[in-house]
Amino acid sequence: MSKKQAVVIKPSITKEELRIQVEKLVSQDAMTYTEAIIEICERKQIDPADMAKLVKGPLKLKLEVEAMDRNIIKRTTSSLF
């Protein structure tokens, strides 16, 4: 009898790698957070809907602030705290 081996699929990018790469593009290439995330999606051939699952914590807050500044989403005081 042969043993079945578990198949491990490594994600193409982790939350931490995403955060670091986005911050690098924003600071060095003067991109917005949205542009930086889209750029990474294109480079790694990842659907932006899948990438959205990795956007958490401080990166998500920065995206929200950017969207509020550009009047893409409504400003709320509750999201700032």
N, C-alpha and C positions, 0 to 999 in steps of 0.2 A: 504494500500500500504506500502510495506517495502522499506526502503531507502537502496541504495547500498553503501557499504563502500569501500573506496579506499584501495587497497592492497599496503602496503609499504614494499618493499624488501630492507633490510639493507645489504649493501655490507659487505663481510667477513673481509675486511681490507680497510682502507682509505689511501690516499696518505701520510698523516702525520704519521700514524702508520707504514706504510711500511718503510718510511725514518728512523724512530727511531729504528725499529727492525733490519734493514740492518746495520745501524751504530753500533749498539750493537754487532752484529755478527762479523763485520769487526774488531772492536777494541778488543773485549774480546776473540774471537775464532780464530783470525788471518786468517779470510777468505778473499777472494777477494770480490769485490762488486757483481760480477757475481755469484759466489758460494753462497753468502748470499741470493740473490734474488731467486735462484733455491731452496735453502733450505727452504725458507719461502713458496714457491709454493708447495713443497712436504708436508710440515707440514699442510698447510691449504687446500690442494687438489685443487689448482687453476692452471688452464692451463697457462703456461708462456706467451702465446699470449695475454691472458686477463690481466695478470699482467703488461705487457708492457704498457698498457693504463694508468697505475698509475705512471709510471716512468717519472717524470717531474723535471724541475728546477735543483737544485744542484746535486741531485742524478743522473740525466741523464748526467750531465757534468762529474761527477766522473767516471761513466761507460765508457764514451767516452775516457777520459784520460787513463783509465785502458786498454781499447781496443787498443789505439794507442801505449801504452807502450809495449804491447804484439804483436804488428804488426798484429792485427786482422783487423783493419781499417787503412786507410792511414792517415798520419799526415797532418793536415791542420792548417794554422795559423789563419784562420778566426774563427774556432771553439774555439780557446783559448781566444778570446776576446768577 
